[in-house]
Amino acid sequence: MNKEEYVEKILDFLNAGMYDSLRNDPTHLYQKDVKETFKNIHCVMDEKEKFRSLVMNPQPPKLYSLVKLHKDNYPIRPVVSFVTAPSVEISEKLIAIIQNHTNFKSKFSLKNSYHLINEIQDFTLPDNAKLISSDVKNLFPSIPPNETITLVENLLDKNSINPVVKNEILDLLTVQVHRKDFVSLLGEIEPRIGSSTSKPIAFFT
């Protein structure tokens, strides 16, 4: 695939109606939101953890794509890199915090192909069984952020989490899920509904 074809596939993806353009880069405003949120966090993160979680000189997330060489017409897999975004360290920390307080384990996710083999090796299938594989398109950009917050809040309530700890977790989650913009060939854009593809906290969306 040459560069022109690669760019054309990315533009087709961006113009499919899932994204809106932004006039300005909101990274500095989001960094400010993160710092303000940290002022109210005292239980789930200590001062050192909060300091380490702040990204100095943050940059907006950036979109790139991987080409699916094993499929016809070589479709792309969009990926948004958050390595320079203000949220990346908090996202990873927040996943650990929620898991530690709730023992949450997704029932429907697999780590890799070996995990799948271990899960199905004891299954007994009839001779006429058929294996069906489905592919979800634009999963994360289709999930409303507020619904994610509500589901996590219900999970915390189910586990009888201390109200102060619960509020801190929800504050961190809120500042995460509402930042969804990224830089693309069309400039700064964001999903109309859900989260950006490959966002670390998308584990819970």
Residue pairs with C-beta under 8 A, 6 or more apart in sequence:
1 67
1 74
5 74
6 65
6 67
6 76
7 185
9 65
9 74
9 75
9 76
10 63
10 65
10 76
10 78
10 184
10 185
11 185
11 186
13 65
13 76
13 78
14 184
14 185
14 186
14 189
15 186
16 138
17 192
18 138
18 141
18 142
18 191
18 192
18 193
19 141
19 184
19 186
19 189
19 190
19 191
19 192
20 189
20 190
20 191
20 192
21 186
21 187
21 188
21 189
22 181
22 187
22 188
22 189
22 190
23 188
24 188
25 60
25 181
25 183
25 188
26 60
26 179
26 181
26 188
27 58
27 59
27 60
27 85
27 86
30 58
30 86
30 87
30 175
30 179
31 55
31 58
31 86
33 175
33 179
34 54
34 86
34 87
34 90
34 175
35 54
37 171
37 172
37 174
37 175
38 45
38 50
38 53
38 54
40 168
40 171
41 50
41 168
41 171
41 172
42 168
43 162
43 164
43 165
43 168
44 97
44 165
44 168
44 169
44 172
45 53
45 93
45 97
45 168
49 93
52 89
53 89
53 90
53 93
54 86
54 89
55 84
55 85
55 86
55 88
55 89
58 84
58 85
58 86
59 84
59 85
60 84
60 85
60 181
60 182
60 183
60 188
61 80
61 81
61 82
61 84
61 85
61 181
61 182
61 183
61 196
61 199
62 80
62 81
62 84
62 182
62 183
62 184
63 78
63 79
63 80
63 81
63 182
63 183
63 184
63 185
64 78
64 79
64 81
65 76
65 77
65 78
65 79
66 76
66 77
66 79
67 74
67 75
67 76
67 77
68 74
68 75
68 76
68 77
78 197
79 197
79 198
80 182
80 196
80 197
80 198
80 199
81 198
82 88
82 91
82 196
82 198
82 199
82 200
85 179
86 179
87 175
87 176
87 179
87 199
87 200
87 201
88 200
90 172
90 175
90 176
91 176
91 199
91 200
91 201
92 200
94 169
94 172
94 173
94 176
94 201
95 200
95 201
95 203
95 204
97 169
97 172
98 104
98 152
98 155
98 156
98 169
98 204
99 105
101 156
101 159
101 161
101 165
101 169
102 155
102 156
102 158
102 159
102 161
103 159
104 155
106 203
110 116
110 119
140 191
140 194
140 195
140 196
140 197
140 198
140 199
140 202
140 205
141 191
141 192
141 193
141 194
141 195
141 196
141 197
142 193
142 194
143 193
143 194
143 195
143 205
144 193
144 194
145 177
145 178
145 180
145 194
145 195
145 205
148 173
148 177
148 195
148 204
148 205
149 170
149 173
149 174
149 177
151 204
152 169
152 170
152 173
152 204
153 166
153 170
156 166
156 169
156 170
157 166
161 169
173 201
173 204
176 201
177 195
177 201
177 205
180 190
180 191
180 194
180 195
180 196
180 199
181 188
181 189
181 190
181 196
182 188
182 189
182 190
182 196
190 196
194 205
195 201
195 202
195 205
196 202
199 205
